[in-house]
Amino acid sequence: MSVFFDVMLWLLFGIVVVSTLSQLALYASAALELRRIRSRDRHQLWRRMLSSPLAPKITVLVPAYNESVSILDSVNGLMALTYPNLEIVVVNDGSSDDTLDVLVEGFALSPVGPVYRHVVATERVTEIYRSPEDARLIVVDKHNGGKADALNTALNVASGDLVCAIDADTLVATDALQQLVSPFLSSDETVAVGGTIRLANDASWKNGQVSELHAPRSLLVGAQAAEYARSFLVGRIAWGPLGGNLIISGAFGLFRRSSLLDVGGYEHESIGEDMELIVRLRRHGYETGKIARVEFTPDPVAYTEAPTSLRTLARQRNRWFRGLLDVLSRHRAMIGRPKYGSAGMLALPYFVVVEALAPIIEACGIVAIAIALAWGVIGWESLLPVALVYLVGIGASLLVLLLDDLAFGTYRHTRDRLRMVGHVLFEQLIFRPMTIVWRLWGLRLFLQGRTEWGAQERRGFTERTATA
């Protein structure tokens, strides 16, 4: 029994070390890439684009299901964007609330008939509405088919060369599209570009735009804010120079429409449709001999609402983990194969070991060690190596806050910065074990073949006014 618990302890130590070393390598890559990004004039190109009538047309795709509390703010924010050649397609995916009525009344929409090109198969469209006040806005009403189906419907209706997929509860910074479009102008090989997502909970905002970001007051939301900062400032940026970007957030990403149509649009059956699409684009590029470049640029920002209840957050995280497992399963033929370049040899193996297996092994190790301590098989001194590794993780997360502050000045006030330090400690010591439990829940549902999303609660942006 003692040998068994010793093995479990060293297994836990080993997986935590591998995970930490991988993260530190990504931190180093992110720091170098961030320095390179900051050394260029990132504003020059999009400033010229601002007034150019030759700017490529962008269609914003907005899937909406039961989003009545936030849909007006979201669409108003999109219509306030300064991009010169813009189209907005909102798809009401069979909402059971009054999302469609809110849109029709709010923008005085008129039905024009469900006439469009059926390029990608979707659920039936019942009506298309146009705004007589602003020709950029199109609203589609259809039978419920899920988020991927709604995005494919918007993709069919869209007329832009580029399409920007965002969630209905997302607010986009006014100049974000100018910055997102730049990589497409620099290279015909670019098929997708992602931007930064930040949390709008407790932010000051007006007219559909965030005016000032504040550190969340809730520990639960604050832990998510720390997690988002690490994910985008390190995870997304770091994979760029390594050639392994496999994720663009479904809440905010810009795509070449022709490339999406080439691979059949979003996958209806995948619960992780955002990551699955990127992996499929990369895979299609490798298999056809066409370079499919996926980039991340940190300057364009969109703001979204984080779950504020444990119940809703647990549903979200177990769904994310099921989505990851689904993608790895669907594209397992890519893993470890040189044919698929850095995606197959570096990025996908990382997601298998660090993102998929590590939480499961860590959970088993923690349970085994707790039992061993209770039975007196091992002493507390045996946990010192694991504790040191966790402390390194805390230090690395605090470093993210410093990099974020130096590079972007996200929080203006010292009290917000100090509050985020507290959120990092909570995230590493309390929130992280909670996410492991949610991932195990997601694993069980995945093995059962469960693909439902689960109800998501929205408070709506109008409930949050300027606060410090």
Buried (B, 14 or more C-beta within 10 A) or exposed (E): EEEEBBEBBBBBBBBBBBBBEBBBEBBEBBBEBBEEBEEEEBEEBBEEBBEEEEBBBBBBBBBBBBBBBBBBBBBBBBBEBBBBBBBBBBBBBBBEBEBBEBBBEEBEBEEEEBEBEEBBEBBEBBBBBBBEEEEBBBBBBBEEBBBBBBBBBBBBBBEBBBBBBBBBBBBBBBBBBBBBBBBBBEEEBBBBBBBBBBBBBBBBBEEBBBEBBBBBEBBBBBBBBBBBBBBBBBBBBBBBEBBBBBBBBBBBBBBBBEBBBBBBBBBBEBBBBBBBBBBBBBBBBBEEEEBBBBBBBBBBBBBBBBBBEEEBBBBBBBBBBBBBBBBBEBBEEBBEEEEBBBBBBBBBBBBBBBBBBBBBBBBBBBEBBEBBBEEEBBEEEBBEBBEBBBEBBBEBBBBBBEBBBEBBEBBEEEEBBEBBBBBBBBBBEEBBEBBBBBBBBBBEBBEEEBBEEEEBBBBBBEEBEEEE
